[in-house]
Structure formats: structure tokens, C-alpha cells
């Protein structure tokens, strides 16, 4: 109990305020830690740099190659109208994601803070735009993406038990919830466990995709080229449909910026961040292209559009009695993807709370495991609530519109910082044409989606704007009862989870 009582003095007295210890307090705390924990040479309780280059590559590939490639082929084909146009969309989505990742490499090495877009928008445009990103990430981006991945995991794992029909929605939701809880526990316990799970399941998903590609190549080599006779027949030319096709494709590439969320835990980020990006993105683009070629070679357009589990349908047609391997492999893939997503995205809320934009309890770190346990549990609860939304394609449209909008804002911040802070050190400096191209494409996607999916765009915009009064009521000029509530929650969390605030000061 001595440790817990000692942390009581660190509870903030203002709502959403992160306490900072004095220099003498830090020195005393460092001396105490060095005597009680010889494995930690840090100046206090803080996140440790445990992520190397290979781990960084595994996180990016592991997060990206998850539910998307097994869900989005149907969405891309639906809005593209033809397999030829679908493949073009897949390639362009990969190129666009690579351009965005390079822009983020400049931002990540110029602003070496965890939090990704939140940190970059805050540095460029101030606290209110940064909070609005955090607000929509809290309500839409992060938990929705995690919920989609968890539901996909459950659907694929249960498919062999209901081969001729869909699994009961209750069973899918229950299994998805169990998966989220298990991965949250792993993330709370040990960062090395997280990276080990990510490495293992990244390899598993690559093997699964290689099986698909190998079967597709064998099928094509046997002379089955009927589906490629008129690859561009029926393609949609309307800008709205093209934008929605890009949304489905970009959803499959989403996660390329997740390593930027954990920059402070990355070893030698100035070298490893850009290297991990440059290795990962071409690998993912190639994997996606050859996988889709295999899908389109074996399955007809109608078979893909009527299937909720494209990879399972592919396995049923090509693998015979070994078809059970495919849903199991896909489940492993999504398991690893969600593991990496939970790890990275929980740091976003941790950093937001540390900067005073969320309740300070979320910025607490467990003194034994050195992980942001309250942030992880907070994210787990929100994700569980979103499991009750049944239409995953509506969720994808919500996520893609909001993500495209704020990615546009982040890259705009890169251009603004080039003008505002021209002399700031930039270990990586991309060609000016790259962020401009990225801005133009993102602007097209945002505008085009307004005509084709006005409901999703309207709801997303309302959620973004709703963050403005929340900001002024809870952060800019907080009311007293919120301050008291925040202090009570912070005190309870620090005792119950044996946590303390991060003891490094960040500007």
C-alpha cells in the first residue's frame, strides 16, 4: 500500500490536467526505482523503448494486412464495377498510402512524439484541431476499425461450423468480444508479449496469403483465364463510386501511420521509422495485388459480390478437404492485426490524456508492467460497445471519410510547418510535390463522398463539430463538478490499477 499512497499526492487538482513533478521529486523517484528495479535505468515511471526495426515492420504489416484484404475486395469490386478497374484502384491505393507514409515519416522525425496525427495537428494548428482529431478517433476511427477487425475474426473462425449459412450474430459478437478482452490483457501485461504475438501472426497471415496466391497461379497456369476476357466491362465512371471504391481500398491499407503513434517506444526513431515505412508499404502493395489477381482468377464477379467471406469461398473452391485452413488462417491474420492496432491506438489516448485533452486517469502507467493500463481498458470498453453495429460497410464508409479528412489536415500541417518553421531540423525532407499530390487526392475523396454517401458524411461531420462545445466545456473552461469527478476517477484508477503518471515532461 505504500506505493499506492505515495501516488495519491500526484493526483491532478484540475480536470484533464496532467501533473508534473519537480526536479527533486524526479530525482528521488529515480533513485527509488534504481534500488527496487535493477532492470529499469529510466528516470521514473515511463514507457520504454523496446520496438526495433523488425518489430516496427511487423507492426505496420501486421496492422495493415488484417481484415481489409479479406473484407474489402468485395467493396472495391462493388463500387468499381469491373475487375480491371478494381486492380487499378488497389494499385493507386497502395501508391497513395506510400506517399502519405513518406509525408508522415517527415512529420514523425521532425516531431518525435507518440500520438501520430494528434501530435502533428497540435504542433501545426493548435490544441482545438488536435482535440477534434482525438475526439473523432475516440468515437469513430480507432474503436470502429478494431470492432470491424474483431467481427471479421469471429465470422471467419465460426464459418466452418455454419458452412451453408451465416453464423448467428450473437455468437459472432460474443467471440469478437472475447478476442478483444484477451488481447487487451496481453497488451496490459507486457510490451514484449505484444511484439512477439505481432511477429508470429504477421508470419501466419503472409503464409495464408501465399496459399491463396499459389492456388491462383496454379489455376491460371492450367488455362483458366475466362474471367480475364473483358476485365474492364461494367466499370463505373461516376466520381462518387470511384471515391467509395477508394474508401474500401484505403480501408485495407489503413494502419500505415500506426507506428507514428508509438514513436517514443521506437528504438532510434530517426532511422527506424522511415526504414520501417519504406520496407512495409511496397511489401503490402505487392501482397494485395497478387492476392486480388488470385481472387479474380478463381472466383467470378457474382461469387465475390455474394460472399461475406471471400477468402473462405476461395478456399472452398480450391483447397477441397483442406478448405478449413483458410478461415483459420484468416482468423489468425485478424488476431495479429487487432493486437497491433490495440497496442498502437491505446498510445494515442494515452498521449492525449497526458497533454490534458482527456481525463488524466488515461495517462497513468502501471508501475510493474510499464504499460498504459487505464488507456487500454478504456479503449477495450468503447470497442466492445461498437460490436453491436451489424453493417460493416457502413462502418467502413464512416471511418474512411473521417480518416481521409484528418489525414488531409495532417499533411496540410506538413506544408504549413514548412512555411512557419523553415529552419526546424528535418531528418527526412520529402519532395514538395508529394504532400501536394496527397492533398489533392484526399480533397477529391472527401468532396466526392459528399455526393454519394451524404448520410455517412453528414453524421461524421456532426460528430466532428460536436467536439467543439466539448472542448470548451471540459478543457478550455472546465466546470467544477467535472474537475472533482476527474480527480476522483484518477485517484481510484491509480490505486486499483497500481499506476502513476508518466514522469517525463513533454511540451
C-alpha positions as CSV (number, residue, x, y, z in Angstrom):
1,X,0.0,0.0,0.0
2,X,2.9,2.3,0.4
3,X,3.4,2.7,-3.3
4,X,-0.3,3.4,-3.8
5,X,-0.4,6.1,-1.1
6,X,2.7,7.7,-2.5
7,X,1.0,8.2,-5.8
8,X,-2.0,9.9,-4.2
9,X,-0.1,13.1,-4.0
10,X,0.3,13.1,-7.8
11,X,-3.5,13.2,-8.5
12,X,-4.3,16.3,-10.5
13,X,-6.5,19.0,-9.0
14,X,-7.9,20.2,-12.3
15,X,-10.0,18.3,-14.8
16,X,-8.0,16.9,-17.7
17,X,-4.7,18.1,-16.2
18,X,-1.5,16.1,-16.3
19,X,0.6,16.6,-13.1
20,X,4.3,17.3,-13.5
21,X,6.8,16.5,-10.7
22,X,9.5,18.9,-9.6
23,X,13.1,18.2,-10.4
24,X,13.8,17.0,-6.9
25,X,10.8,14.7,-6.9
26,X,12.0,13.1,-10.2
27,X,15.5,12.6,-8.8
28,X,14.1,10.9,-5.7
29,X,11.8,8.8,-7.7
30,X,14.7,7.7,-10.0
31,X,16.8,6.7,-7.0
32,X,14.0,4.7,-5.6
33,X,13.3,2.9,-8.9
34,X,17.0,2.1,-9.4
35,X,17.1,0.4,-6.0
36,X,13.9,-1.6,-6.4
37,X,14.1,-2.4,-10.1
38,X,17.5,-3.1,-11.5
39,X,16.1,-3.8,-14.9
40,X,14.9,-0.2,-15.4
41,X,17.5,2.5,-15.8
42,X,14.9,5.2,-16.6
43,X,14.4,8.4,-14.6
44,X,11.0,7.3,-13.5
45,X,7.8,5.5,-14.5
46,X,7.6,5.9,-18.3
47,X,7.2,3.9,-21.4
48,X,10.3,2.0,-22.5
49,X,12.0,1.9,-25.9
50,X,11.5,-1.7,-26.8
51,X,10.5,-1.7,-30.5
52,X,13.2,-2.4,-33.1
53,X,13.2,-2.2,-36.9
54,X,11.8,-5.7,-37.4
55,X,9.1,-5.1,-34.8
56,X,8.2,-1.8,-36.5
57,X,7.9,-3.6,-39.9
58,X,5.8,-6.3,-38.2
59,X,3.5,-3.8,-36.6
60,X,2.9,-1.9,-39.9
61,X,2.4,-5.1,-42.0
62,X,0.6,-6.8,-39.2
63,X,-1.9,-3.9,-38.7
64,X,-2.5,-3.3,-42.4
65,X,-2.8,-6.9,-43.5
66,X,-5.7,-7.8,-41.3
67,X,-9.4,-7.7,-42.0
68,X,-9.2,-5.4,-45.0
69,X,-7.8,-7.8,-47.7
70,X,-10.4,-10.4,-46.7
71,X,-13.4,-7.9,-46.5
72,X,-12.6,-5.0,-48.9
73,X,-12.2,-7.0,-52.2
74,X,-16.0,-7.1,-52.3
75,X,-16.4,-3.4,-51.5
76,X,-13.8,-2.3,-54.1
77,X,-15.3,-4.5,-56.8
78,X,-18.9,-3.4,-55.9
79,X,-18.1,0.3,-56.4
80,X,-15.5,-0.2,-59.2
81,X,-17.8,-2.4,-61.3
82,X,-15.1,-4.4,-63.0
83,X,-12.0,-6.5,-62.0
84,X,-9.7,-4.4,-64.2
85,X,-10.8,-1.1,-62.6
86,X,-10.6,-2.8,-59.1
87,X,-7.0,-3.7,-59.7
88,X,-6.2,-0.1,-60.7
89,X,-7.8,1.1,-57.5
90,X,-5.8,-1.4,-55.4
91,X,-2.5,-0.2,-57.0
92,X,-3.4,3.5,-56.7
93,X,-4.4,3.0,-53.0
94,X,-1.0,1.4,-52.4
95,X,0.8,4.3,-54.1
96,X,-1.3,6.9,-52.3
97,X,-0.7,5.2,-48.9
98,X,3.1,5.1,-49.7
99,X,3.0,8.8,-50.4
100,X,1.1,9.5,-47.2
101,X,3.5,7.3,-45.2
102,X,6.5,9.2,-46.6
103,X,4.9,12.5,-45.6
104,X,4.3,11.1,-42.1
105,X,8.0,10.0,-42.0
106,X,8.9,13.6,-42.3
107,X,6.4,14.6,-39.6
108,X,7.4,11.7,-37.3
109,X,11.1,12.5,-37.4
110,X,10.5,16.3,-37.1
111,X,8.1,15.8,-34.2
112,X,9.3,12.6,-32.5
113,X,6.3,12.3,-30.2
114,X,3.8,9.4,-29.9
115,X,0.3,10.2,-30.9
116,X,0.7,10.4,-34.7
117,X,-1.8,12.8,-36.3
118,X,-2.8,14.2,-32.9
119,X,0.7,15.4,-32.2
120,X,1.2,16.7,-35.7
121,X,-2.1,18.6,-35.9
122,X,-1.5,20.1,-32.5
123,X,2.0,21.3,-33.4
124,X,0.8,22.8,-36.6
125,X,-2.6,24.2,-35.8
126,X,-3.0,24.3,-32.1
127,X,-5.0,22.5,-29.4
128,X,-8.5,22.7,-30.7
129,X,-7.9,21.0,-34.1
130,X,-5.8,18.4,-32.3
131,X,-8.6,17.7,-29.8
132,X,-11.2,17.4,-32.6
133,X,-9.0,14.6,-34.1
134,X,-8.7,12.9,-30.8
135,X,-12.5,13.3,-30.4
136,X,-13.3,11.5,-33.6
137,X,-10.6,9.0,-33.1
138,X,-12.2,8.2,-29.7
139,X,-15.7,7.8,-31.1
140,X,-15.2,6.6,-34.7
141,X,-11.7,5.9,-36.1
142,X,-10.0,3.6,-33.5
143,X,-12.8,1.6,-31.9
144,X,-14.6,1.2,-35.3
145,X,-11.6,-0.2,-37.0
146,X,-10.9,-2.5,-34.1
147,X,-14.5,-3.6,-34.0
148,X,-14.5,-4.4,-37.7
149,X,-11.3,-6.5,-37.3
150,X,-12.7,-8.4,-34.3
151,X,-16.0,-9.1,-36.1
152,X,-14.2,-10.4,-39.1
153,X,-12.1,-12.7,-36.9
154,X,-15.2,-14.1,-35.4
155,X,-17.0,-14.6,-38.7
156,X,-14.1,-16.5,-40.3
157,X,-13.4,-18.6,-37.2
158,X,-17.1,-19.7,-37.0
159,X,-17.6,-20.2,-40.7
160,X,-16.6,-23.9,-40.7
161,X,-19.3,-24.5,-38.1
162,X,-22.0,-22.9,-40.3
163,X,-20.8,-23.8,-43.8
164,X,-24.1,-23.2,-45.6
165,X,-25.4,-20.1,-43.8
166,X,-24.2,-17.2,-41.7
167,X,-23.2,-17.8,-38.1
168,X,-25.6,-16.4,-35.5
169,X,-24.8,-12.7,-34.9
170,X,-24.8,-13.3,-31.1
171,X,-22.1,-16.0,-31.5
172,X,-20.0,-13.6,-33.7
173,X,-20.3,-10.7,-31.3
174,X,-19.5,-12.9,-28.2
175,X,-16.4,-14.4,-29.8
176,X,-15.3,-10.9,-31.0
177,X,-15.7,-9.5,-27.5
178,X,-13.7,-12.4,-26.0
179,X,-10.9,-11.7,-28.5
180,X,-10.8,-8.0,-27.7
181,X,-10.6,-8.8,-24.0
182,X,-7.8,-11.3,-24.3
183,X,-5.7,-9.0,-26.4
184,X,-6.3,-6.2,-24.0
185,X,-4.9,-8.3,-21.2
186,X,-1.8,-9.2,-23.2
187,X,-1.2,-5.5,-24.0
188,X,-1.6,-4.6,-20.4
189,X,0.8,-7.2,-19.2
190,X,3.9,-6.9,-21.3
191,X,5.1,-5.0,-24.4
192,X,7.4,-7.8,-25.4
193,X,4.5,-10.2,-25.5
194,X,2.7,-7.8,-27.8
195,X,5.6,-7.6,-30.3
196,X,6.1,-11.4,-30.1
197,X,2.4,-12.0,-30.9
198,X,2.6,-9.5,-33.7
199,X,5.7,-11.1,-35.2
200,X,4.2,-14.6,-35.1
201,X,0.8,-13.7,-36.5
202,X,2.3,-11.5,-39.2
203,X,4.1,-14.5,-40.5
204,X,0.9,-16.6,-40.3
205,X,-1.1,-14.1,-42.4
206,X,1.7,-13.9,-45.0
207,X,1.6,-17.7,-45.3
208,X,-2.1,-17.6,-45.7
209,X,-1.9,-15.1,-48.5
210,X,0.8,-17.1,-50.2
211,X,-1.5,-20.1,-50.2
212,X,-4.1,-18.0,-51.9
213,X,-1.6,-16.7,-54.4
214,X,-0.1,-20.1,-55.1
215,X,-3.6,-21.6,-55.7
216,X,-4.5,-18.7,-58.0
217,X,-1.2,-19.0,-60.0
218,X,-1.8,-22.8,-60.4
219,X,-5.4,-22.2,-61.6
220,X,-4.2,-19.6,-64.2
221,X,-1.4,-21.8,-65.4
222,X,-3.9,-24.5,-66.0
223,X,-5.5,-22.3,-68.6
224,X,-8.5,-20.9,-66.7
225,X,-8.5,-17.3,-67.9
226,X,-12.2,-16.9,-68.7
227,X,-12.7,-14.1,-66.1
228,X,-10.0,-12.0,-67.7
229,X,-11.6,-11.8,-71.2
230,X,-13.1,-8.4,-70.6
231,X,-11.6,-7.1,-67.4
232,X,-13.0,-3.5,-67.7
233,X,-16.5,-4.5,-68.7
234,X,-19.1,-2.7,-66.5
235,X,-16.7,-0.3,-64.8
236,X,-18.2,2.7,-63.0
237,X,-17.1,6.2,-64.1
238,X,-19.0,8.3,-61.7
239,X,-16.7,10.2,-59.2
240,X,-18.9,9.2,-56.3
241,X,-18.5,5.5,-57.0
242,X,-14.8,5.9,-57.7
243,X,-14.4,7.6,-54.3
244,X,-16.3,4.8,-52.5
245,X,-14.1,2.2,-54.2
246,X,-11.0,4.1,-53.0
247,X,-12.5,4.2,-49.5
248,X,-12.8,0.4,-49.4
249,X,-9.3,0.0,-50.8
250,X,-7.8,2.6,-48.4
251,X,-9.5,0.8,-45.5
252,X,-7.4,-2.2,-46.4
253,X,-4.3,-0.1,-46.3
254,X,-5.2,1.8,-43.1
255,X,-2.7,1.4,-40.4
256,X,0.4,2.6,-42.2
257,X,0.6,5.5,-39.7
258,X,0.2,3.4,-36.6
259,X,3.9,3.2,-36.0
260,X,3.8,7.0,-35.6
261,X,1.6,6.5,-32.6
262,X,4.4,4.8,-30.7
263,X,7.4,6.8,-31.7
264,X,8.5,7.3,-28.1
265,X,8.8,3.5,-27.7
266,X,10.7,3.0,-31.0
267,X,14.5,2.5,-30.8
268,X,16.4,5.1,-32.9
269,X,13.2,6.5,-34.4
270,X,15.1,8.8,-36.8
271,X,16.4,5.8,-38.7
272,X,13.9,3.0,-37.9
273,X,10.6,4.9,-38.5
274,X,11.3,5.8,-42.2
275,X,13.0,2.4,-42.8
276,X,10.1,0.5,-41.5
277,X,7.7,2.5,-43.6
278,X,9.8,2.1,-46.8
279,X,10.1,-1.6,-46.3
280,X,6.5,-2.3,-45.3
281,X,4.4,-0.3,-47.8
282,X,5.9,-1.9,-51.1
283,X,5.6,-5.3,-49.5
284,X,1.9,-4.8,-48.6
285,X,1.1,-3.4,-52.0
286,X,2.6,-6.4,-53.8
287,X,0.8,-8.8,-51.4
288,X,-2.5,-7.1,-52.1
289,X,-2.1,-7.0,-55.8
290,X,-1.2,-10.7,-56.3
291,X,-3.9,-11.7,-53.8
292,X,-6.6,-9.9,-55.7
293,X,-5.3,-11.4,-59.0
294,X,-5.8,-14.8,-57.4
295,X,-9.3,-14.0,-56.2
296,X,-10.4,-12.7,-59.7
297,X,-8.8,-15.7,-61.4
298,X,-10.7,-18.3,-59.4
299,X,-14.0,-16.5,-58.4
300,X,-16.5,-14.9,-60.7
301,X,-17.7,-11.3,-60.0
302,X,-21.0,-12.7,-58.8
303,X,-19.3,-15.1,-56.4
304,X,-17.3,-12.3,-54.9
305,X,-20.2,-9.9,-54.5
306,X,-22.4,-12.5,-52.9
307,X,-19.8,-13.7,-50.4
308,X,-19.2,-12.2,-47.0
309,X,-16.0,-14.2,-46.6
310,X,-14.2,-14.1,-49.9
311,X,-11.1,-16.0,-48.8
312,X,-13.3,-18.8,-47.4
313,X,-15.2,-19.0,-50.7
314,X,-11.9,-19.2,-52.5
315,X,-10.7,-22.0,-50.1
316,X,-13.9,-24.0,-50.6
317,X,-13.4,-23.9,-54.4
318,X,-9.7,-24.6,-54.5
319,X,-8.5,-26.4,-51.4
320,X,-11.0,-29.2,-51.1
321,X,-10.9,-31.1,-47.8
322,X,-8.2,-28.6,-46.6
323,X,-10.6,-25.7,-47.0
324,X,-10.8,-25.3,-43.2
325,X,-7.2,-24.0,-43.3
326,X,-8.4,-20.7,-44.9
327,X,-10.8,-19.5,-42.3
328,X,-8.4,-20.5,-39.6
329,X,-5.5,-18.6,-41.3
330,X,-7.7,-15.6,-41.8
331,X,-8.7,-15.6,-38.1
332,X,-5.0,-15.7,-37.2
333,X,-4.4,-12.8,-39.5
334,X,-7.1,-10.6,-38.0
335,X,-6.0,-11.7,-34.5
336,X,-2.5,-10.3,-35.1
337,X,-3.8,-7.2,-36.8
338,X,-6.0,-6.3,-33.9
339,X,-3.2,-7.0,-31.4
340,X,-1.0,-4.4,-33.2
341,X,-3.9,-1.9,-33.5
342,X,-4.8,-2.1,-29.8
343,X,-1.1,-1.6,-28.9
344,X,-0.6,1.5,-31.1
345,X,-4.0,3.2,-30.8
346,X,-4.0,3.0,-27.0
347,X,-0.9,5.2,-27.0
348,X,-3.0,7.9,-28.9
349,X,-5.4,8.2,-26.0
350,X,-2.5,8.0,-23.5
351,X,-0.7,10.9,-25.2
352,X,-4.0,12.9,-25.4
353,X,-4.6,12.5,-21.7
354,X,-1.0,13.3,-20.9
355,X,-1.5,16.6,-22.8
356,X,-4.6,17.4,-20.9
357,X,-7.2,16.6,-23.6
358,X,-8.7,13.5,-21.9
359,X,-9.2,12.6,-18.3
360,X,-5.8,12.3,-16.6
361,X,-6.5,8.8,-15.4
362,X,-6.0,7.6,-19.0
363,X,-2.4,8.8,-18.9
364,X,-1.5,6.6,-15.9
365,X,1.2,3.9,-16.3
366,X,1.3,0.6,-14.3
367,X,4.4,0.7,-12.2
368,X,5.1,-3.0,-12.6
369,X,4.4,-3.6,-16.3
370,X,5.2,0.0,-17.5
371,X,2.1,-0.1,-19.8
372,X,-0.8,2.4,-20.0
373,X,-3.3,0.0,-18.4
374,X,-6.2,2.6,-18.0
375,X,-5.9,3.7,-21.6
376,X,-6.0,0.1,-22.8
377,X,-9.1,-0.7,-20.7
378,X,-10.8,2.5,-21.8
379,X,-10.3,1.5,-25.5
380,X,-11.5,-2.0,-24.8
381,X,-14.8,-0.8,-23.4
382,X,-15.5,1.6,-26.3
383,X,-14.7,-1.1,-28.9
384,X,-17.0,-3.6,-27.2
385,X,-19.9,-1.1,-27.5
386,X,-19.4,-0.8,-31.2
387,X,-19.6,-4.6,-31.8
388,X,-23.4,-4.2,-31.8
389,X,-23.4,-2.4,-35.2
390,X,-24.1,-5.1,-37.8
391,X,-23.3,-3.4,-41.2
392,X,-19.5,-3.3,-41.6
393,X,-19.6,-1.5,-44.9
394,X,-21.4,1.5,-43.3
395,X,-18.7,1.4,-40.6
396,X,-16.0,1.4,-43.3
397,X,-17.6,4.5,-45.0
398,X,-17.7,6.4,-41.7
399,X,-14.1,5.5,-40.9
400,X,-12.7,6.3,-44.4
401,X,-14.4,9.7,-44.7
402,X,-13.2,10.9,-41.3
403,X,-9.8,9.4,-41.7
404,X,-9.3,11.0,-45.1
405,X,-10.4,14.4,-43.8
406,X,-7.9,14.4,-40.9
407,X,-5.1,12.9,-42.9
408,X,-5.7,15.8,-45.2
409,X,-5.4,18.2,-42.2
410,X,-2.1,16.4,-41.0
411,X,-0.5,16.7,-44.4
412,X,-1.6,20.3,-44.6
413,X,0.2,20.8,-41.4
414,X,3.4,19.5,-43.0
415,X,3.1,22.3,-45.6
416,X,2.2,24.9,-43.0
417,X,5.2,23.9,-40.9
418,X,7.5,24.1,-43.9
419,X,6.4,27.8,-44.2
420,X,6.1,28.6,-40.5
421,X,9.2,26.8,-39.2
422,X,11.6,26.5,-42.2
423,X,14.7,26.2,-40.1
424,X,13.5,23.3,-37.9
425,X,15.6,20.2,-38.2
426,X,14.0,17.6,-40.5
427,X,16.0,14.4,-40.7
428,X,13.7,13.4,-43.6
429,X,12.5,16.0,-46.1
430,X,10.2,14.7,-48.8
431,X,9.8,16.4,-52.2
432,X,7.2,19.2,-52.0
433,X,5.2,17.5,-54.8
434,X,4.3,14.5,-52.6
435,X,2.2,16.3,-50.0
436,X,0.6,18.4,-52.7
437,X,-0.4,15.3,-54.6
438,X,-1.7,13.7,-51.5
439,X,-3.7,16.7,-50.6
440,X,-5.4,16.9,-54.0
441,X,-6.4,13.2,-53.9
442,X,-7.7,13.4,-50.3
443,X,-9.7,16.5,-51.2
444,X,-11.2,14.7,-54.1
445,X,-12.2,11.7,-51.9
446,X,-13.7,14.0,-49.3
447,X,-15.7,16.1,-51.8
448,X,-16.8,13.1,-54.0
449,X,-18.1,11.2,-51.0
450,X,-20.4,14.0,-50.1
451,X,-22.5,13.4,-53.2
452,X,-22.5,9.6,-53.0
453,X,-22.8,9.0,-49.2
454,X,-24.4,12.1,-47.8
455,X,-25.7,10.4,-44.7
456,X,-22.4,9.0,-43.6
457,X,-20.6,12.3,-44.4
458,X,-23.3,14.2,-42.5
459,X,-23.1,12.0,-39.4
460,X,-19.3,12.1,-39.5
461,X,-19.2,15.9,-39.8
462,X,-21.7,16.3,-37.0
463,X,-19.6,14.1,-34.7
464,X,-16.5,16.2,-35.6
465,X,-18.3,19.5,-34.9
466,X,-19.8,18.2,-31.6
467,X,-16.2,18.1,-30.3
468,X,-16.1,22.0,-30.2
469,X,-18.5,22.5,-27.3
470,X,-17.0,19.5,-25.6
471,X,-13.6,21.2,-25.8
472,X,-14.8,24.5,-24.4
473,X,-16.8,22.9,-21.6
474,X,-14.2,20.4,-20.4
475,X,-10.8,21.8,-21.3
476,X,-10.8,25.5,-22.1
477,X,-13.0,26.4,-19.2
478,X,-13.9,23.3,-17.2
479,X,-16.7,23.3,-14.7
480,X,-16.0,22.4,-11.1
481,X,-18.0,19.2,-10.9
482,X,-16.0,17.8,-13.9
483,X,-12.8,18.7,-12.1
484,X,-14.0,16.9,-9.0
485,X,-15.1,13.8,-11.0
486,X,-11.8,13.7,-12.8
487,X,-9.9,13.8,-9.6
488,X,-12.0,11.0,-8.0
489,X,-11.6,8.8,-11.1
490,X,-7.9,9.4,-11.3
491,X,-7.4,8.6,-7.6
492,X,-9.4,5.4,-7.9
493,X,-7.6,4.2,-11.1
494,X,-4.2,4.9,-9.6
495,X,-5.0,2.7,-6.6
496,X,-6.9,0.0,-8.4
497,X,-4.5,-0.5,-11.3
498,X,-1.4,0.4,-9.3
499,X,-0.5,3.2,-11.7
500,X,1.3,6.5,-11.6
501,X,1.5,9.4,-14.1
502,X,4.2,9.5,-16.7
503,X,7.2,11.2,-15.1
504,X,8.7,12.7,-18.2
505,X,7.6,16.2,-19.2
506,X,6.6,16.7,-22.8
507,X,5.9,20.0,-24.4
